[in-house]
Amino acid sequence: MRCVGFARLAVLWFCFAAGSAAADALLAWPSAWQVSRVPEVWDGNTEVVRERGIKLAADGSQALVMELTRSRLGRQGEVDALRVILQMRKSLQIDFLQQGFQAACSKPREARLGGLEGVMLVCSISQNGNEVMKQVLQVALGEQAAYSLTYAAPVARYPELAGEVEALKAGLQLR
C-alpha cells in the first residue's frame, strides 16, 4: 500500500515542479537509474530543461525520485530564490492535501547547490497521521538561469539513500 502511495505521490510532485537540467552537463546519473530529459536535445535558447531520475528498489518500486530543472532567466528583473521556494512549498502542500496527504515543511534555510548560493527546505509527507515520505526542495540562482532540485523517498528508505543523494549533488556544476 505504501509503495502505491509513494508512486502516486511521486507522480503528483512531478506535476507541480518547474524547470530542469541540461541533458549533457548538469547531473551525472548512476547507470542503474531511469533518466528522462525534456527536451531530449536542447540548445542555449531553450527556456526550461528538466532532467528526472528514478532509482528503483529491488522489488521494482520507486526508491528515490530526483528532478533537476534549469529555467533561463529573462530580462524582467531580479528573481528572489526565497519567494520561488515558498511558492514551490505552497504548491506542494496544496497538491498533497488534494490527494489526502499532509505536507509539513521546514522553514527555508541557506544551502549551496552546484556551487551557487540558494535555499532549501525539507517536507514530511503524512497520510492518516503516519509519515510516508520525505521530500527536499532546493532553489539556486545563476547569472542567466534559475535551478530547482527536488527529491523524494519513502521515509523508511530516506536515511539509507542520503549518501547517494549527497554524492549526486556534489557532482553538480551550475552556472
Secondary structure, DSSP 4 states (H G I P E B T S, - for coil): -HHHHHHHHHHHHHHH------TTTT----TTSEEEEESSS--TT-SEEEEEEEEEPTTSSEEEEEEEEEEE--SS----HHHHHHHHHHHHHHHHHHTT-EEEEPPPEE--BTTB-EEEEEEEEEETTEEEEEEEEEEEE-SSEEEEEEEEEETTTHHHHHHHHHHHHHT----
